[in-house]
Amino acid sequence: MRVDFDLAVTVTQSDKLKAGSGLSFASFAKAGVLSEGTSKNEEVNRIKYTIHITLPELD
């Protein structure tokens, strides 16, 4: 008998980036620009292997 394995390991890293500038003249008047972005890195590793198994015979 043969048992096949196919495993995948995924590692994900993401960074949220923010940048902006603005002016505030009083508590009622504000102006500004805000920019947001996301950086994402993903790595997938696969492992495939087979195990051969011999089962005992039943009498």
Secondary structure, DSSP 8 states (H G I E B T S, - for coil): -EEEEEEEEEEEEEEEEEEEEEEEEETTEEEEEEEEEEEEEEEEEEEEEEEE-------
